[in-house]
Amino acid sequence: MTAGPDDGPDDDRPDDDGPDDDPEGTDPGRWARAQERIEDLLLGGPRTMTRGEVHERTGLSPEHTSRLWSALGFPATPDDVRGFAEADLEALGLSGRLLEADAFDEAEELAVARALGQGLGRLAEWQANLVRRTIVDAGHADDPDAVVAAVEALVPTLEKLQSYVWRRHLAVTAGRMLANLADPDADRAAGNRTVVGFADIVGFTRLSRQIDESDLRSLLERFETVSTEIVARRRGRIVKTLGDEILFVCDRVEDAVDIAFRLHEQVPDGERIELRVGMALGEVLPRYGDVYGPVVNIAARLTSEARPGSVLVDEDLTEALRATDLNLEIRAVPPLSVRGYRHLRPHVVREK
């Protein structure tokens, strides 16, 4: 390049558009520019506004936006930092319109924000690790431009898939609710009566010390994959996974006990994985995708007391199973002395 009359002397500064000028990816400037490009892609543009400017444009107080921001799981943004993009402004505006329409009050708004933040935060963490593994496996971990290209290629597809799955789950849930409302004989008071179950891997702490990280990841992925398929095929729902444990719910007792049997049948992997399952029947309080209530606590206690390879159920579920046509072996076991539940009379359930 020849310097013109108004140009400074030619120097050895790297060309911003030339990835070959920094083959080892050691130039901090290239990584900074890559981060800017990724943020532009994910946020729809640069962060140009302070909290005060957001207040001026939305009418929402800085205190309100700060509480909402924290509920979503994001770190606090100092008043003098331009930390908000146009997409943030639009999202806050949508939340404000829902408040104005009395869709929910401010307390519910924060609860919804917490649920969204926790659920989508975990999903984002997994997706970011997926992108990272894709880059590392392709041998491009030291190339900022390759990182940007991977994000540009994967994120739009993941976003569309995520939206589809959400809508599909919403359709299923809405259909179930509408069917209950349309049934004139439905017991509204018992509408939240369901089977709650836990299944966990026996001796997981010991096992995790004996195998390497790659094997541990494969083991957990298999546990979650097989469990999810078993529960979904029998009209159940996995509420959450807790590493070596799943929490699931099911409306029909026949489906619930079949889930337990199939988990024991299909999840064990040679001599490495063995499960125990505990289930209870009762009313639950559904809240932002999770479930609460004594029945959840009872199911958890039963799981911790169950022997490896067994299914332990409470009295209410025992009575409901005996009222079915299922060919089961149901055997009482000695009452459990469990803190908070002094009169638990569980039963072991087996297939005949």
C-alpha positions in Angstrom: 0.0 0.0 0.0 1.4 3.4 -1.0 0.8 6.3 1.4 -1.2 9.2 0.0 -0.5 12.8 0.8 -2.9 12.8 3.7 -2.0 9.4 5.0 0.4 8.7 7.8 3.4 6.6 7.3 2.8 3.0 6.3 3.1 0.7 9.4 2.8 -2.9 10.3 -0.7 -2.7 11.9 -2.7 -5.9 11.1 -5.6 -5.5 8.6 -8.9 -5.9 10.5 -10.3 -8.1 7.8 -7.4 -10.4 7.4 -7.5 -13.4 9.6 -4.3 -14.7 8.1 -2.4 -11.8 9.8 -2.9 -13.5 13.1 -2.9 -17.3 12.5 -2.5 -18.1 16.2 -5.5 -16.0 17.2 -3.3 -14.1 19.8 -4.4 -10.5 18.8 -6.7 -9.2 21.6 -8.2 -6.8 19.1 -9.4 -9.6 16.9 -11.1 -11.3 19.8 -12.7 -8.0 20.9 -14.1 -7.4 17.4 -15.4 -11.0 17.3 -17.2 -10.4 20.6 -18.8 -7.2 19.2 -19.9 -9.1 16.1 -21.5 -11.8 18.2 -23.3 -9.4 20.4 -24.6 -7.5 17.4 -26.0 -10.9 16.1 -27.5 -11.9 19.4 -28.8 -8.5 20.6 -29.6 -7.0 17.2 -27.2 -4.2 17.6 -24.7 -2.6 20.0 -25.3 -1.6 23.6 -25.9 2.2 23.3 -28.1 3.1 26.3 -27.6 3.7 30.0 -30.2 2.8 32.7 -31.3 6.4 32.7 -31.9 6.5 29.0 -33.9 3.3 29.2 -36.1 5.0 31.8 -36.6 8.0 29.6 -37.7 5.9 26.6 -39.8 3.3 28.4 -41.2 5.3 31.4 -40.2 2.4 33.7 -38.3 3.5 36.8 -34.6 2.5 37.1 -35.5 0.6 40.3 -38.1 -1.4 38.5 -35.8 -2.3 35.5 -33.0 -3.2 38.0 -35.3 -5.6 39.9 -36.5 -7.1 36.6 -32.9 -7.4 35.3 -31.8 -9.2 38.4 -34.8 -11.5 38.3 -33.8 -12.5 34.7 -30.4 -13.5 36.1 -28.3 -10.7 34.7 -25.6 -8.8 36.7 -26.4 -5.2 37.7 -25.4 -2.5 35.2 -23.8 0.6 36.7 -25.7 3.9 36.0 -22.9 5.3 33.8 -22.4 2.2 31.6 -24.1 1.9 28.2 -25.2 -1.7 28.8 -28.6 -1.8 27.0 -29.4 -2.4 23.3 -32.6 -1.7 21.4 -33.6 -5.3 21.9 -33.5 -4.8 25.7 -35.7 -1.7 25.3 -38.2 -3.6 23.2 -38.4 -6.5 25.8 -38.9 -4.1 28.7 -41.6 -2.3 26.6 -43.4 -5.7 26.1 -43.3 -6.4 29.8 -44.7 -3.0 30.5 -47.6 -3.5 28.2 -48.4 -6.8 29.9 -48.6 -4.9 33.2 -50.8 -2.3 31.7 -53.1 -5.0 30.3 -53.4 -6.6 33.8 -52.0 -9.8 32.4 -50.1 -10.0 35.7 -49.0 -7.7 38.5 -45.5 -6.7 39.3 -44.8 -9.5 41.7 -45.9 -12.1 39.1 -43.8 -10.2 36.5 -40.7 -10.8 38.6 -41.7 -14.5 39.2 -42.1 -15.0 35.5 -38.8 -13.3 34.9 -37.1 -15.6 37.4 -38.6 -18.7 35.7 -37.6 -17.6 32.3 -34.1 -16.5 33.4 -33.4 -19.8 35.1 -34.8 -22.0 32.4 -33.3 -20.1 29.4 -30.1 -19.5 31.3 -29.5 -23.2 31.6 -30.5 -23.7 27.9 -28.1 -20.9 26.8 -25.2 -22.4 28.8 -25.8 -25.8 27.1 -26.1 -24.1 23.6 -22.9 -22.1 24.2 -21.0 -25.3 25.1 -22.4 -27.0 22.0 -21.1 -24.2 19.8 -17.7 -24.4 21.7 -17.4 -28.1 21.1 -18.3 -27.7 17.5 -15.5 -25.1 17.1 -12.9 -27.2 19.1 -13.7 -30.4 17.2 -13.2 -28.6 13.9 -9.8 -27.3 15.0 -10.8 -23.6 14.9 -10.6 -22.7 18.6 -7.8 -20.2 18.0 -9.6 -18.4 15.1 -12.0 -15.6 16.2 -13.5 -15.4 12.7 -14.3 -19.1 12.8 -16.0 -18.6 16.2 -18.2 -15.8 14.7 -19.0 -18.0 11.7 -20.1 -20.9 13.9 -22.4 -18.6 15.9 -23.8 -17.1 12.8 -24.5 -20.6 11.4 -25.9 -22.3 14.5 -27.7 -19.7 16.6 -30.5 -18.9 14.1 -31.3 -22.6 13.6 -31.3 -23.2 17.4 -33.5 -20.2 17.9 -36.1 -21.5 15.4 -36.0 -24.9 16.9 -36.4 -23.5 20.4 -39.4 -21.5 19.4 -41.0 -24.5 17.7 -40.5 -26.8 20.7 -41.9 -24.1 23.1 -45.1 -23.7 20.9 -45.5 -27.5 20.6 -45.3 -27.9 24.4 -47.7 -25.0 24.9 -50.2 -26.6 22.5 -50.0 -29.9 24.4 -50.5 -28.2 27.8 -53.3 -26.0 26.5 -55.1 -29.0 25.1 -54.9 -30.8 28.4 -56.3 -27.8 30.3 -59.1 -27.2 27.7 -60.1 -30.9 27.9 -60.4 -30.6 31.7 -62.4 -27.4 31.4 -64.7 -28.9 28.8 -65.5 -32.0 30.9 -68.7 -31.3 32.8 -67.9 -34.2 35.2 -64.4 -33.1 35.9 -63.5 -32.6 39.6 -62.0 -29.1 39.5 -60.8 -29.4 43.1 -58.8 -32.5 42.1 -57.5 -31.0 38.9 -54.0 -30.9 40.3 -54.0 -34.4 41.7 -51.1 -36.2 40.0 -48.4 -38.8 40.5 -45.0 -37.3 41.4 -41.9 -39.5 40.9 -38.2 -39.3 41.4 -35.6 -41.7 39.8 -32.0 -41.4 40.8 -28.7 -43.2 40.1 -27.6 -45.3 43.0 -24.0 -44.6 44.2 -23.5 -41.7 41.8 -21.0 -39.9 44.0 -18.8 -43.0 44.2 -19.2 -43.7 40.5 -18.3 -40.1 39.5 -14.9 -40.6 41.3 -14.2 -43.8 39.4 -14.7 -42.7 35.8 -13.2 -39.8 33.8 -15.1 -36.7 32.7 -15.9 -37.9 29.2 -17.4 -41.2 30.5 -19.3 -39.3 33.1 -20.8 -37.0 30.6 -21.8 -39.9 28.3 -23.4 -41.7 31.2 -25.5 -38.7 32.2 -26.5 -38.0 28.7 -27.6 -41.5 28.3 -29.6 -41.4 31.5 -31.3 -38.2 30.5 -32.0 -39.3 26.9 -33.5 -42.7 27.8 -35.4 -41.3 30.8 -36.9 -38.4 28.7 -38.0 -40.9 26.0 -39.6 -43.3 28.5 -41.5 -40.5 30.3 -42.7 -38.7 27.1 -43.9 -41.9 25.5 -46.2 -42.6 28.5 -47.8 -39.2 28.7 -45.6 -38.0 31.5 -43.5 -34.9 31.9 -40.0 -34.4 33.2 -40.2 -31.4 35.5 -36.4 -31.1 35.9 -33.2 -33.1 35.9 -30.8 -32.8 38.9 -27.7 -34.3 37.5 -28.1 -37.9 38.7 -31.8 -37.6 39.3 -35.0 -36.8 37.4 -38.3 -35.5 38.8 -41.3 -36.4 36.7 -45.1 -36.1 36.9 -47.9 -38.1 35.3 -51.7 -37.8 35.4 -52.6 -41.5 35.2 -51.3 -44.0 37.8 -51.1 -46.7 35.1 -48.7 -44.6 33.1 -46.7 -43.6 36.1 -46.0 -47.2 37.3 -45.1 -48.2 33.7 -42.6 -45.3 33.6 -41.0 -46.7 36.8 -40.8 -50.2 35.5 -39.4 -49.1 32.1 -36.8 -46.9 33.7 -35.5 -49.9 35.7 -35.6 -52.0 32.5 -33.9 -49.7 30.0 -31.7 -47.2 31.9 -29.2 -49.6 33.6 -25.9 -49.8 31.7 -24.2 -53.1 32.5 -23.0 -52.9 36.1 -22.4 -49.2 36.2 -25.9 -47.8 36.6 -28.7 -48.9 38.9 -31.7 -46.9 39.8 -34.2 -46.5 42.6 -37.6 -44.9 42.1 -40.1 -43.4 44.6 -43.6 -42.1 43.7 -46.5 -40.6 45.5 -50.0 -39.5 44.5 -51.6 -36.2 45.6 -52.3 -32.6 44.8 -49.5 -30.4 43.6 -49.0 -26.7 43.3 -47.7 -26.0 39.8 -45.6 -22.9 39.6 -43.7 -21.7 36.6 -43.0 -25.2 35.3 -42.1 -26.6 38.7 -44.2 -28.5 41.2 -44.5 -28.1 45.0 -46.4 -29.6 47.9 -46.2 -32.4 50.4 -46.6 -35.1 47.7 -43.3 -33.9 46.1 -41.5 -34.2 49.5 -43.0 -37.6 50.1 -41.9 -38.9 46.7 -38.3 -37.6 47.4 -38.2 -39.3 50.8 -39.4 -42.6 49.4 -36.8 -42.4 46.7 -34.0 -42.0 49.2 -35.3 -45.0 51.2 -35.9 -47.3 48.2 -33.6 -50.2 47.6 -31.6 -50.3 44.3 -33.8 -51.7 41.5 -37.0 -51.1 43.4 -40.1 -48.9 43.2 -41.4 -47.5 46.5 -44.9 -45.8 46.6 -47.0 -44.1 49.2 -50.4 -45.3 50.5 -52.5 -43.1 48.2 -50.8 -44.4 45.1 -51.0 -48.0 46.5 -54.8 -47.7 46.8 -55.1 -46.2 43.3 -53.0 -49.0 41.8 -55.0 -51.7 43.5 -58.1 -50.2 41.9 -56.7 -50.8 38.4 -56.6 -54.0 36.3 -52.8 -54.0 36.3 -51.2 -57.3 37.1 -48.9 -56.1 40.0 -47.3 -57.5 43.1 -47.8 -54.9 45.8 -46.1 -55.6 49.1 -46.1 -53.6 52.3 -42.8 -52.7 54.0 -42.3 -51.5 57.5 -43.3 -47.9 58.2 -40.7 -45.4 57.6 -39.6 -43.0 60.3 -38.7 -40.0 58.2 -38.3 -36.5 59.6 -41.5 -34.5 58.8 -43.5 -37.6 57.8 -43.8 -39.9 60.8 -46.5 -42.2 59.5 -45.3 -43.1 56.0 -46.5 -46.6 55.1 -44.9 -47.4 51.8 -45.3 -50.3 49.5 -43.0 -52.0 47.0 -44.5 -52.5 43.6 -43.3 -55.1 41.1 -44.5 -56.4 37.8 -45.8 -60.0 37.9 
